[in-house]
């Protein structure tokens, strides 16, 4: 596993919408390293800030060294985390209007707008918030 200060290390910044991504990266690394449940529980809290660590070690699964239980306990504490990143129609409007205020005059600017626009619209369509 990478050192917690490594740029290759998983990290959780406290944003509920990023918790699933954090777990996905951590679990991929843990599997590649062949970590046991006990090792996963021990190492997981090294990749979060001190306040989060102090909270997570009190949750079910940590002391019993059951990673699946610990993960479920953590996810219970972050309502909406199971949805991952989510967007609103307001996000779509903000993106569209933000680009309307400035000229998109280069291919680079167009691609930058496209990279912002696509994830928002894809999520909104997939979750029935807008239709095509």
SVG drawing of the C-alpha trace seen along z (x, -y; Angstrom):
<svg xmlns="http://www.w3.org/2000/svg" viewBox="-37 -37 42 49">
<polyline fill="none" stroke="black" stroke-width="0.4" points="0.0,0.0 1.3,-3.5 2.3,-5.8 -0.6,-8.0 1.3,-11.1 2.0,-9.6 0.2,-11.1 -0.8,-7.5 -2.5,-7.0 -6.3,-7.0 -7.6,-9.9 -10.9,-11.0 -11.5,-14.7 -14.8,-14.4 -17.1,-15.0 -19.9,-12.4 -20.1,-12.3 -16.4,-11.1 -16.6,-8.3 -17.5,-5.6 -14.5,-6.6 -12.3,-6.5 -13.5,-3.0 -13.1,-1.8 -9.5,-2.9 -8.6,-1.6 -10.2,1.8 -8.5,2.1 -5.1,1.4 -5.9,3.7 -6.8,6.5 -3.7,6.0 -1.6,6.2 -3.5,9.2 -4.5,7.6 -6.6,9.4 -9.8,7.9 -7.8,7.0 -5.1,5.3 -7.7,3.4 -9.4,2.1 -6.1,1.0 -4.8,-0.7 -8.1,-2.3 -8.0,-4.9 -4.4,-5.9 -5.8,-7.6 -8.2,-10.0 -7.6,-13.0 -7.3,-12.6 -10.9,-13.6 -12.3,-11.2 -10.0,-8.5 -11.1,-9.1 -14.7,-8.7 -14.3,-5.6 -12.4,-3.6 -15.5,-3.7 -17.8,-2.2 -18.8,1.4 -16.3,3.6 -13.2,1.8 -12.5,3.6 -13.7,6.9 -11.5,6.4 -14.4,7.1 -13.8,4.8 -17.3,5.4 -19.0,4.4 -16.7,1.4 -17.4,0.2 -21.2,0.6 -21.0,-1.2 -19.1,-4.1 -21.5,-4.4 -24.4,-4.5 -22.9,-7.7 -22.8,-9.5 -26.4,-9.7 -26.3,-9.8 -22.8,-8.3 -24.2,-5.2 -25.2,-7.3 -21.7,-8.6 -21.4,-11.9 -24.7,-13.4 -25.7,-16.5 -28.7,-18.8 -30.4,-20.7 -28.8,-23.8 -25.4,-22.3 -26.3,-21.9 -27.7,-25.5 -24.5,-26.8 -22.3,-25.0 -24.3,-26.1 -24.7,-29.7 -21.1,-29.9 -19.9,-29.0 -22.5,-31.3 -20.9,-34.3 -17.5,-33.7 -16.7,-32.8 -15.6,-29.3 -13.2,-30.1 -10.7,-27.2 -11.0,-23.5 -9.3,-23.3 -12.0,-25.5 -14.7,-23.4 -13.3,-20.2 -13.0,-21.6 -16.7,-22.6 -17.6,-19.1 -15.8,-17.4 -17.8,-19.4 -21.1,-19.1 -21.1,-15.3 -20.8,-13.9 -23.7,-16.2 -26.0,-15.3 -25.2,-11.6 -26.0,-11.5 -29.2,-13.5 -30.5,-11.3 -29.5,-8.1 -31.3,-9.2 -34.5,-10.3 -34.0,-14.0 -34.0,-15.0 -34.8,-13.2 -33.1,-13.1"/>
</svg>
